[in-house]
Amino acid sequence: MTDNRPGDRSNRRGENGRSIPTDRESPVGTPVIRGDESVAGTRAREAVQFDPDDPESLADAAATVREFAVDTTNDDHLYMLRGAAACAALVRGEGSYKAAAERADGDATVSFIRKWARVHDLPRSVRKQVAIGRIAPTAAKHIARVGGEARLLLAWAILDGNLTVRDVRSVASAINDGTPIDHALADHDVTLGQLDLILSPPTYRDLRRRASMEGVEPGAIVTDALEQYFD
């Protein structure tokens, strides 16, 4: 049954040894993002929680998955996150993707439930970008195919490199085939780690001055400063 269960939610460690959350840390089915008024506005009050250990809630999850399977074309990111939450809760409650599909019945296949349950298992930082519309739910499905730190790097590359859903699918496939993420992104003209920053004029002045005096690129100083900030 192991192959039918969702992936582990353990964190990975980045290059500097810090613990990096690459999977969901909150309980399955809890509307952390959907229930956040700063993200969902007044709709946060309508957020549904799915408890995989509660029979009635699990029945609601099965009904939601069944409905979601025939209405995924709805361009409502919060609706899609709700469907993903229902998929994840149903899998957890039933014990496998196959059992979840049998419980949901209808058009909810094993493949469909697996893809959306994995979206629900993405870290909060990524799901928030899905909720506010900066990452398409269909792109999130491909991010979720990638494991470890690469899923975070791919998510941020979508924001900074303007990757399309087709691009994300291609990059995710290349990563899973063993291609380093920086090479996979380079094939789509995206440099990993590159983003535009707007600094205040005094900060920009001092950054350029320091970089010139030390004979390095401004990015090196910014990287050093941020690594100390995040420690």
C-alpha positions in Angstrom: 0.0 0.0 0.0 3.0 2.3 0.4 3.0 3.4 -3.2 -0.6 4.5 -3.0 -0.1 6.8 -0.1 0.9 10.5 -0.2 4.6 11.3 0.0 6.3 12.1 3.3 6.1 15.6 4.7 9.6 15.7 6.1 11.6 18.9 5.5 14.8 19.1 3.5 17.9 20.9 4.4 19.3 23.6 2.2 22.9 24.1 1.2 23.6 26.1 4.4 22.1 23.5 6.7 18.9 25.3 7.5 15.7 23.3 7.6 13.6 24.2 4.5 9.9 23.4 4.5 9.3 21.7 1.2 6.0 20.0 2.2 2.9 20.9 4.0 3.4 21.3 7.8 -0.2 22.0 8.8 -2.7 19.1 9.3 -4.3 17.6 6.2 -7.6 19.3 5.4 -7.0 22.4 7.5 -7.9 25.6 5.6 -4.8 27.5 6.5 -4.7 29.5 3.3 -8.4 29.3 2.4 -9.2 30.5 5.9 -6.8 33.4 5.9 -8.7 36.7 5.5 -5.5 38.5 4.2 -5.6 36.0 1.3 -9.2 35.0 0.8 -11.0 38.1 2.1 -14.5 37.5 3.3 -14.5 34.1 1.7 -12.2 33.0 4.5 -15.3 32.6 6.7 -16.7 30.0 4.2 -13.6 27.9 4.2 -14.4 24.2 4.8 -12.2 22.0 6.9 -12.0 18.3 6.0 -11.1 16.0 8.9 -10.0 12.6 7.6 -10.7 11.0 11.0 -14.4 12.2 11.1 -16.8 10.0 9.1 -19.2 12.9 8.3 -16.4 15.2 7.2 -14.9 12.4 5.1 -18.3 12.0 3.4 -18.3 15.7 2.7 -14.8 15.3 1.2 -15.9 12.5 -1.0 -18.8 14.6 -2.3 -16.5 17.5 -2.9 -14.0 15.4 -4.8 -16.8 14.0 -6.9 -18.0 17.5 -7.7 -14.5 18.9 -8.2 -13.7 16.1 -10.8 -16.3 17.4 -13.2 -15.8 21.1 -12.5 -12.0 21.8 -12.6 -12.4 24.2 -15.4 -13.7 26.8 -13.0 -11.1 29.6 -12.9 -11.4 30.0 -9.1 -8.1 29.3 -7.3 -9.6 29.0 -3.9 -12.2 26.6 -5.2 -9.4 24.5 -6.6 -7.5 24.6 -3.3 -10.7 23.4 -1.6 -10.9 20.5 -4.0 -7.2 19.7 -3.4 -7.9 19.7 0.3 -10.8 17.3 -0.1 -8.6 15.0 -2.2 -5.9 14.9 0.4 -8.3 14.3 3.3 -10.1 11.5 1.4 -6.8 9.8 0.6 -5.7 10.1 4.3 -9.0 8.8 5.5 -9.3 5.9 3.1 -5.6 4.9 3.3 -4.8 5.0 -0.4 -5.4 6.8 -3.7 -7.2 3.8 -5.1 -9.6 3.5 -2.1 -10.2 7.3 -2.3 -11.1 7.1 -5.9 -13.5 4.2 -5.2 -15.1 6.2 -2.4 -15.5 9.3 -4.5 -16.7 7.3 -7.5 -17.8 9.2 -10.6 -15.1 11.0 -12.7 -12.5 11.1 -9.8 -9.8 8.8 -11.0 -6.7 7.7 -9.0 -4.6 9.9 -11.2 -6.8 12.9 -10.6 -6.9 12.5 -6.9 -3.2 11.9 -6.6 -2.3 15.1 -8.6 -4.6 17.3 -6.5 -3.7 15.7 -3.2 -0.1 16.5 -3.9 -1.0 20.1 -4.6 -2.5 20.2 -1.1 0.8 18.9 0.3 2.8 21.8 -1.2 4.3 24.1 1.4 2.2 27.1 2.6 4.4 29.6 0.8 3.6 28.0 -2.5 -0.1 27.5 -1.8 -0.4 31.2 -0.9 0.8 32.1 -4.4 -1.8 29.8 -5.9 -4.5 31.3 -3.8 -3.7 34.9 -4.9 -3.5 33.9 -8.5 0.2 34.3 -9.2 0.8 30.5 -9.7 -1.9 28.7 -11.7 -3.3 25.6 -10.0 -2.5 23.6 -13.1 1.1 24.7 -12.8 1.0 23.8 -9.1 0.2 20.2 -10.1 3.5 20.0 -11.9 5.4 21.7 -9.0 4.0 19.0 -6.8 5.6 16.3 -9.0 9.0 17.5 -8.0 10.5 16.6 -4.7 12.6 18.4 -2.1 14.1 21.9 -2.5 13.6 21.8 -6.3 9.9 22.3 -5.9 10.4 25.6 -4.1 13.0 26.7 -6.7 10.6 25.8 -9.5 7.8 27.7 -7.8 9.8 30.9 -7.5 11.1 30.5 -11.0 7.5 30.7 -12.2 7.2 34.1 -10.5 10.5 35.5 -11.7 10.8 33.8 -15.1 7.2 34.1 -16.3 7.0 30.4 -17.0 3.9 29.1 -18.7 2.1 25.9 -17.5 3.6 24.1 -20.4 7.1 25.3 -19.4 6.6 24.2 -15.9 5.5 20.7 -17.0 8.6 20.4 -19.2 10.9 21.6 -16.4 9.3 19.3 -13.9 9.7 16.3 -16.3 13.3 17.2 -16.9 14.1 17.4 -13.2 12.5 14.0 -12.5 14.6 12.6 -15.4 17.7 13.7 -13.5 18.4 17.1 -15.1 19.7 19.6 -12.5 17.1 22.3 -12.0 19.3 25.1 -13.1 20.0 23.4 -16.4 16.3 22.6 -16.9 15.4 26.2 -16.3 18.2 27.4 -18.6 16.5 25.5 -21.4 13.6 27.9 -21.0 15.8 31.0 -20.8 15.4 31.3 -17.0 18.5 31.9 -14.8 17.9 30.2 -11.4 18.1 32.8 -8.6 17.7 35.8 -10.9 15.1 38.4 -9.9 14.6 42.1 -10.1 14.7 44.2 -7.0 13.8 47.8 -6.4 16.0 49.4 -3.7 15.8 52.8 -2.2 18.2 55.3 -3.8 20.5 55.4 -0.7 20.6 51.6 -0.4 21.2 51.3 -4.1 24.0 53.9 -3.9 25.7 52.1 -1.0 25.4 48.7 -2.5 27.0 49.8 -5.8 29.7 51.6 -3.9 30.5 48.6 -1.7 30.5 46.2 -4.7 32.9 48.5 -6.6 35.3 48.8 -3.6 35.3 45.0 -3.0 35.5 44.1 -6.7 32.4 41.9 -6.6 28.9 41.9 -8.2 26.1 43.5 -6.2 24.4 40.1 -6.0 27.2 38.6 -4.0 26.8 41.3 -1.3 23.0 40.9 -1.3 23.4 37.1 -1.0 25.7 37.4 2.0 23.5 39.9 3.7 20.3 37.8 3.2 22.0 34.6 4.3 22.9 36.3 7.6 19.4 37.7 7.8 17.8 34.2 7.4 20.2 32.5 9.9 
